[in-house]
Each structure stands twice: as C-alpha cells, then as structure tokens.
Amino acid sequence: MGNREIIARGEQCLINAYARAGIVPVEGRGVRVWDVDGREYLDFVAGVAVNALGHCHPRVVAAITSQAARLIHCSNLYWIEPQVRLGEELVRLTGLDRVFFCNSGTEANEAALKLVRKYAYERGEQGRYEIIAMEHSFHGRTMGSLAATAQSKLKGGFEPLVPGFKYVPLNDLSAFESAIGPQTCAVILEPVQGEGGVYVAAADYLRQLVALCRERGILVIFDEVQCGMGRTGRWFAFEHYGVVPDVLTLAKALAGGVPIGAVLAREEVARAFRPGDHGSTFGGNPLACAAALATLAAMEEEGVVANAARQGAYLRARLEELAASFSCVREVRGLGLLLGMELAFPGQAIVDACQQQGLLLNCAAGSVLRFLPPLTVAKEEIDRAVEILAGVLAAKEAEEGGKLMQAPQG
C-alpha cells in the first residue's frame, strides 16, 4: 500500500482529531525518515521533540529488544528494577529528590497540579488551591492540564474546565505579583513555550519570579516536557537561569520515542502524595524505563547535549540570515534546538511546500515555523534544511510579486 491508500483507509476508521500531513512514514534512521512510497525526508520535527537521539538509535533499539524479551509490564503493585535505576539517574541529573512516573507530558502536568494542591492541603492551607499560569502556555489536553493552558482556541466545547487558574503574560513580573492572592498555591510555566509560539522566559524575570515565590510560600512548577532533556543545549532549561523549581515535569524525549512521563519534586513537596493519592497502570513500566536508561546513557556518553548547544547556535545563525533576507520573517527566537521563526502570514503553506521538497517542519501558533531536529543533527543537515527553506521562501516571494526580499544563496 502507498501513502494515498493508507490515508484513505485511515480516514474511514480513525477519529478525526489531527490535521495530519499527507505522508505515511515507515522507517527512520538518525535525522532522516522514509515514507511508504520510499521518499526521503529530513525530519526537523522529530516526533515533536521526542526523537532527541534521532530515529532508531542503536542503543535504544537494543535496550527495548532486550527488555521486551524479559518483562514488558508488571504494574506498580511491585517494585520495578529499571524504574528504580531511572529514578536514581533523574534525581542525580536534576538535583531534585523524588520521582513519579507516568506515560506522557499531559499526565505529568496533571500529577504536578494535584501534587501542589495536595501539598497545600497537607499543610493545613485548604484555601490555597489557585495556580497561576502564563499566556500562550501549553500544558496538555486532559481537563486539568487544559485548564492550566492559556490558549482559548483549545478550550472551546470543553467548558466548564477545572476551576482555580489565573493567567498572566510571560516576562511581566508586575502582572504576576498582582495576580498573587491568599488562595495562590503555585505557578506553572514553561521556561521556553514551544507549542505557544517559542517564547523564552527572560533570565532576570524568571530568577525574580522564583525568589518572589519562595518569599510568599508559592510552589514553582517548571513544565519542561518539550524544552527539557537537552533540547535547549543544557540538560534542563532551568539550568540557563540558575534556579531550581520545586516541581519539574518531563516527557517527550525521555525514553527516545517510547511513551513516558515523569514528575520530580523536592522531598518536602513529594511527601504530600501518599499511597492511593495518585497512580498510573503503565507509568514507569520496565520497557519504557529501559528505553529511558539507554537514552540517558547515550546522551551523556555521546556528547548529545553539547551538540544541541553547538548546532542550535549554528541553526539560529542560519535562520537569522534568512530573517535579514526576507521581509516576511518577523523574528527568530528560542534556545538551543528549540527555535521558532515567526512569519508575517500563516505558516502552514510553507510547511507544506518544505515537505514537498523533503523537509519536515511544523507550525506553532499559526505563523511560527518550529524547528525541533534531533539533538544529534549535523551541520550539513542544517545547511540542507536551510537551503530548502530559503528556496520555499523565494518561491513565496515570486508568488507575492516580489514583495519579499531575495534570499542569498547559502
């Protein structure tokens, strides 16, 4: 079967919850994928920041194969040896104290929201349940994490959502301080907002926000589901700011493509959860934890985080060249290999045209091209991606009758 036949069959049986691109990837190696018709693509989406090591990294494949032959699932009714080892590794890397495992980013955020409310309750502060979130945020699609997400376009038809959330602009400390009230127990934010348009928290702002929260007894949740795990050129985005959150959520890249989520917390906060307060049937199962352990080992031993910093700086410089050459590019922003290029018009047509030329990108917030290549990406692959994008923008210029500036040949 080819792309068209598989897509036609899927349209007959699958719930229409996704605006899918018209290709069917069936094989991947490193930064490249091939569709069912044999066409090759440079993958600068990487499963939406999941495939940090690229597709089918040998160490992850070997770990999955070995673990699958021994024990795939047994549930959290029992102690799970790979889960314990993974917990130890994450505690070592983050500096936090305890871990809870689940299956995805939205589940991790859901657990974090429950944890901070339970912490206030256990302290005898039952009236403190309110959580402040940031405009343009994205924390997931379950009812709690959706309530924390400050994007009205995602909420239509699902109200009433979980109450107890306020929203303020990112990088506006005055607005945040004004939003604090006697019911405030926590703040949740992404140091780099990926889905919301690749907005980066300013260093002074984030440091002052954390200091203010410490002063007021407000817990700080950092959602690093997308921007964590080496994506910004450091293991965790919070390392750029010299602060440590009370609660940290991770998922996406943690297991190299296998579903997993994690919530890390300081000891005092973690103790708020007692047996029965929360749980997950599949969370931290042997297969996912074995994949995650292999992913962490590969990232440490193969210099992947340093490569993300180095290639992120290079990719940003190349995108800035395009920004200087095309008047339709409003801004390039981001950290490491989580970069966004804001256009003066909706970006989906550019995404579609790049796909036709063998480059996979996606568009966030309507007009922001988002660049999320594997953290193993090489300079030559970046050059090829920028070459394709420059050609697409030049074609767009021709369609618009020369309104855009001509791009230089790279």
Secondary structure in CASP SS format (residue, H / E / C, confidence):
PFRMAT SS
TARGET T0000
AUTHOR 0000-0000-0000
METHOD secondary structure of the structure
MODEL  1
M C 1.00
G C 1.00
N H 1.00
R H 1.00
E H 1.00
I H 1.00
I H 1.00
A H 1.00
R H 1.00
G H 1.00
E H 1.00
Q H 1.00
C H 1.00
L C 1.00
I C 1.00
N C 1.00
A C 1.00
Y C 1.00
A C 1.00
R C 1.00
A C 1.00
G C 1.00
I C 1.00
V C 1.00
P E 1.00
V E 1.00
E E 1.00
G E 1.00
R E 1.00
G E 1.00
V C 1.00
R E 1.00
V E 1.00
W E 1.00
D E 1.00
V C 1.00
D C 1.00
G C 1.00
R C 1.00
E E 1.00
Y E 1.00
L E 1.00
D E 1.00
F C 1.00
V C 1.00
A H 1.00
G H 1.00
V H 1.00
A H 1.00
V C 1.00
N C 1.00
A C 1.00
L C 1.00
G C 1.00
H E 1.00
C C 1.00
H C 1.00
P H 1.00
R H 1.00
V H 1.00
V H 1.00
A H 1.00
A H 1.00
I H 1.00
T H 1.00
S H 1.00
Q H 1.00
A H 1.00
A C 1.00
R C 1.00
L C 1.00
I C 1.00
H C 1.00
C C 1.00
S C 1.00
N C 1.00
L C 1.00
Y C 1.00
W C 1.00
I C 1.00
E H 1.00
P H 1.00
Q H 1.00
V H 1.00
R H 1.00
L H 1.00
G H 1.00
E H 1.00
E H 1.00
L H 1.00
V H 1.00
R H 1.00
L H 1.00
T H 1.00
G C 1.00
L C 1.00
D C 1.00
R E 1.00
V E 1.00
F E 1.00
F E 1.00
C E 1.00
N C 1.00
S C 1.00
G H 1.00
T H 1.00
E H 1.00
A H 1.00
N H 1.00
E H 1.00
A H 1.00
A H 1.00
L H 1.00
K H 1.00
L H 1.00
V H 1.00
R H 1.00
K H 1.00
Y H 1.00
A H 1.00
Y H 1.00
E H 1.00
R C 1.00
G C 1.00
E C 1.00
Q C 1.00
G C 1.00
R C 1.00
Y C 1.00
E E 1.00
I E 1.00
I E 1.00
A E 1.00
M E 1.00
E E 1.00
H C 1.00
S C 1.00
F C 1.00
H C 1.00
G C 1.00
R C 1.00
T C 1.00
M H 1.00
G H 1.00
S H 1.00
L H 1.00
A H 1.00
A H 1.00
T C 1.00
A E 1.00
Q C 1.00
S H 1.00
K H 1.00
L H 1.00
K C 1.00
G C 1.00
G C 1.00
F C 1.00
E C 1.00
P C 1.00
L C 1.00
V C 1.00
P C 1.00
G C 1.00
F E 1.00
K E 1.00
Y E 1.00
V E 1.00
P C 1.00
L C 1.00
N C 1.00
D C 1.00
L H 1.00
S H 1.00
A H 1.00
F H 1.00
E H 1.00
S H 1.00
A H 1.00
I C 1.00
G C 1.00
P C 1.00
Q C 1.00
T E 1.00
C E 1.00
A E 1.00
V E 1.00
I E 1.00
L E 1.00
E C 1.00
P C 1.00
V E 1.00
Q E 1.00
G C 1.00
E C 1.00
G C 1.00
G C 1.00
V C 1.00
Y E 1.00
V E 1.00
A C 1.00
A C 1.00
A H 1.00
D H 1.00
Y H 1.00
L H 1.00
R H 1.00
Q H 1.00
L H 1.00
V H 1.00
A H 1.00
L H 1.00
C H 1.00
R H 1.00
E H 1.00
R H 1.00
G C 1.00
I C 1.00
L E 1.00
V E 1.00
I E 1.00
F E 1.00
D E 1.00
E C 1.00
V C 1.00
Q C 1.00
C C 1.00
G C 1.00
M C 1.00
G C 1.00
R C 1.00
T C 1.00
G C 1.00
R C 1.00
W C 1.00
F C 1.00
A H 1.00
F H 1.00
E H 1.00
H H 1.00
Y C 1.00
G C 1.00
V C 1.00
V C 1.00
P C 1.00
D C 1.00
V E 1.00
L E 1.00
T E 1.00
L E 1.00
A C 1.00
K H 1.00
A H 1.00
L H 1.00
A H 1.00
G C 1.00
G C 1.00
V C 1.00
P C 1.00
I C 1.00
G E 1.00
A E 1.00
V E 1.00
L E 1.00
A E 1.00
R C 1.00
E H 1.00
E H 1.00
V H 1.00
A H 1.00
R C 1.00
A C 1.00
F C 1.00
R C 1.00
P C 1.00
G C 1.00
D C 1.00
H C 1.00
G C 1.00
S C 1.00
T C 1.00
F C 1.00
G C 1.00
G C 1.00
N C 1.00
P H 1.00
L H 1.00
A H 1.00
C H 1.00
A H 1.00
A H 1.00
A H 1.00
L H 1.00
A H 1.00
T H 1.00
L H 1.00
A H 1.00
A H 1.00
M H 1.00
E H 1.00
E H 1.00
E C 1.00
G C 1.00
V H 1.00
V H 1.00
A H 1.00
N H 1.00
A H 1.00
A H 1.00
R H 1.00
Q H 1.00
G H 1.00
A H 1.00
Y H 1.00
L H 1.00
R H 1.00
A H 1.00
R H 1.00
L H 1.00
E H 1.00
E H 1.00
L H 1.00
A H 1.00
A H 1.00
S H 1.00
F C 1.00
S C 1.00
C C 1.00
V E 1.00
R E 1.00
E E 1.00
V E 1.00
R E 1.00
G E 1.00
L E 1.00
G C 1.00
L C 1.00
L E 1.00
L E 1.00
G E 1.00
M E 1.00
E E 1.00
L E 1.00
A C 1.00
F C 1.00
P C 1.00
G C 1.00
Q H 1.00
A H 1.00
I H 1.00
V H 1.00
D H 1.00
A H 1.00
C H 1.00
Q H 1.00
Q H 1.00
Q C 1.00
G C 1.00
L E 1.00
L E 1.00
L C 1.00
N E 1.00
C E 1.00
A E 1.00
A C 1.00
G C 1.00
S C 1.00
V E 1.00
L E 1.00
R E 1.00
F E 1.00
L C 1.00
P C 1.00
P C 1.00
L C 1.00
T C 1.00
V C 1.00
A C 1.00
K H 1.00
E H 1.00
E H 1.00
I H 1.00
D H 1.00
R H 1.00
A H 1.00
V H 1.00
E H 1.00
I H 1.00
L H 1.00
A H 1.00
G H 1.00
V H 1.00
L H 1.00
A H 1.00
A H 1.00
K H 1.00
E H 1.00
A H 1.00
E H 1.00
E C 1.00
G C 1.00
G C 1.00
K C 1.00
L C 1.00
M C 1.00
Q C 1.00
A C 1.00
P C 1.00
Q C 1.00
G C 1.00
END
